[in-house]
């Protein structure tokens, strides 16, 4: 599996969710970048978020967002010498 631009855009949206609160969602405005709007629609179609323009994470979406954010945390850790 390769990281296509579409998949990267979806991962970027999932990385924006605040996992500390299930009551906090996202709104992708019509003025957002077209790739973000399309990514949100694809996440909705995959049943990872509750609305085509963001909304809240579904149960599966929360699992996906947790995994994305964990990977980003691991890869962004700076090694100390």
CORVENFEN-V455387 format. One record per residue. RES is the residue in three letters. PSI is psi in degrees with one decimal (999 if undefined). D_CENTER is the distance of its C-alpha to the mean C-alpha in Angstrom with 2 decimals. Layout:
# CORVENFEN-V455387
RES&PSI&D_CENTER + RES&PSI&D_CENTER
This chain:
# CORVENFEN-V455387
UNK&131.3&18.37 + UNK&159.6&17.52 + UNK&95.1&14.46 + UNK&160.7&14.85 + UNK&-34.3&13.67 + UNK&-43.3&11.84 + UNK&-40.5&10.00 + UNK&-41.8&9.31 + UNK&-39.4&8.00 + UNK&-42.4&5.49 + UNK&-38.5&4.71 + UNK&-39.5&5.07 + UNK&-46.3&3.06 + UNK&-32.5&1.01 + UNK&-18.4&4.41 + UNK&-19.9&5.72 + UNK&138.5&6.41 + UNK&109.9&9.99 + UNK&-5.7&10.90 + UNK&-13.5&14.51 + UNK&123.8&14.81 + UNK&-6.9&14.13 + UNK&0.9&15.81 + UNK&122.0&13.36 + UNK&-167.1&10.94 + UNK&152.7&9.62 + UNK&118.3&11.85 + UNK&107.6&11.37 + UNK&158.4&15.07 + UNK&-19.2&17.32 + UNK&-0.1&18.15 + UNK&167.7&14.72 + UNK&138.3&14.67 + UNK&-34.4&15.26 + UNK&-32.9&12.66 + UNK&-41.1&9.89 + UNK&-45.7&11.88 + UNK&-37.9&12.26 + UNK&-41.7&8.69 + UNK&-41.8&8.16 + UNK&-42.4&11.48 + UNK&-39.1&10.79 + UNK&-38.2&8.04 + UNK&-44.8&10.83 + UNK&-30.7&13.42 + UNK&2.5&12.07 + UNK&37.6&12.25 + UNK&-22.9&8.83 + UNK&161.5&8.90 + UNK&-15.3&12.39 + UNK&151.3&12.94 + UNK&-18.7&12.73 + UNK&25.4&11.94 + UNK&-107.8&9.35 + UNK&-139.7&11.34 + UNK&162.5&10.61 + UNK&138.8&8.97 + UNK&177.2&11.61 + UNK&-46.0&13.25 + UNK&-38.6&11.80 + UNK&-38.0&8.20 + UNK&-42.7&9.22 + UNK&-44.8&10.74 + UNK&-45.7&7.95 + UNK&-39.7&5.83 + UNK&-43.9&9.41 + UNK&-43.1&10.20 + UNK&-47.4&7.67 + UNK&-32.7&8.81 + UNK&-46.1&12.26 + UNK&-45.1&12.53 + UNK&-38.8&11.72 + UNK&-44.9&14.27 + UNK&-45.4&16.73 + UNK&-23.5&16.64 + UNK&-3.9&16.95 + UNK&129.7&19.91 + UNK&129.5&23.05 + UNK&138.8&26.07 + UNK&141.6&29.13 + UNK&999&32.48
